[in-house]
Amino acid sequence: MLNAAQLLRIDLGLLVMFDAVLEERHVARAAEKLNLTPSAVSHGLHRLRRLMKDPLFLKTPKGVAPTERALALAAPIAEILVRVDGVISAVGPFDPKSAERRFVIGAPDAISTTFITPLLELLQREGPRIDIRILQLMPQHFGKPTNQVWHSTLAELDAQRIDLAVLPIGPLKPRFTEALLFEEDFVVTMRCGHPFARAPTLKSYLAMRHMLVSAIGDAYGVVDQKLAERGFSRRIALTVPNFMMAVAQLAETDLIATLPRHLVMRHAARFGLEAASVPFPWRADPVRVVASKAAMADAGIAWMFDAIGRCVGQSGTVATRRSKASKDVERVKIR
């Protein structure tokens, strides 16, 4: 329960001082960073020590060292300051050129790798002081219907612990703002010159040694579910915890993997891969950028929402240019 009397005793400036001293490990340097005198920072730390009932920082020959209690407080206090900064920034107009903001974007790694590079390029031009934190998201299957596997992520958006998410997800409830970025399907991926590329049939597919991306090492995925519905199964010879490890392993082995098309098209030339169509019916899934409508009241989050949409367009343009300019990428065309 909220203790209003306790909160009234806390000056937000004390948390800012704590964060600066923790980063600098030196009172005088923290004071210079905050445009304060060292005595003002020392006085603030004295007040904070009484509130926290801990020394927080101990003197050393080179400055100060945080106590265990200070280290435990570091992440929660940093999060509080980011949230307060977001609230204050939302009050006035948002100017990306001068904004000093940090945005938390959640996405599965197969999707984040398709937009992170163009997003960084865009920020370099339009928002040079904006920082990004990418949070890797994994669907929570456990027997849930497809429309419920991102339930925990939507709860994080509601609580504004994540600013935005980019997900393969259907239309959402009215409390969310969403925009369709692209349609995603899967392709069979392998090193260039792999025998499967010459005969990409279902029979050949089932005879191959497969790699599966699974964060928990479970050798059963959506492909296996689709095969089981048709009375088939495949051999999973290797599981890896993320998609970038998968493309690296494909380049050096005779394994094949069924991976998202946009991921493959973006990284195939770099890793010397080619791809073939999945030898059974596969319906593409919509990939959307999502934010809560409450969060979209923040002009900064609304700007980032739009920026991600623009980056996906840039990503597609870049891929098209490369496919025309590079013979390596020509081999990536889906057979």
C-alpha angles and dihedrals in degrees: 000000000000112000101207094179091054093047092051088064092059120087111204087220089067090062090049089052091048091052093049095048091047091053097043098035085212130088097212094048091047089051091051090049091052094042090241135121119262089241091056091053091046090051091049091050090050090056092046092050090057092049093048095038090226136098088238093188128038124201118251132176089261100040129288136330123211120241122232088261091054092050090051090051095048099086097041092048092047089052091050091052093048091051093047090048089052092051093049093044091052091060095068134037116293117237110183091195092065102021119119101200140143119214126195113214121185121205141140108264093244088062100037091056089060096059109022097083096049089043091056090048090051092049091051088058102035109018110025094167097046116108127202130211114195114204114198111230127200125193114250101226109160092145095312122141115259093255091058103048092094095047094116091050091053088051089053090052091049090052089045092233084127118041097202139358132203109206145160093244141135128240113312138214119283093260088074131070113216140174128194110239103177145320115262128204132162134255133193106253130198143148116288111274095025113156092235091067090065093055110019095177128142091248091053091044092055091049094056130094107248136208120213129196109226125155091205098039095250108156094212124082143157091287091055089050091053091047092048090054086060095044096256137115137188137210115255103206095174139016121198128187100235143022098246090057087050095056091046092053093047089058092060104036143048092246120119127211135193104229140168111282097228092052091051095045091052098048106024097095092048093053099033096246136149131194143212132197117271106262094231135050115293126178116210119241124223116244114209138183107228137190134163114259088235090058092047088065083076105087090211094057090045089053092049090048089057093042093057090052090052091048093055088055090049090049092055091048092051092050091051093051092050093049089057095043103043129060089202091063092047087069089058094066109122112257 
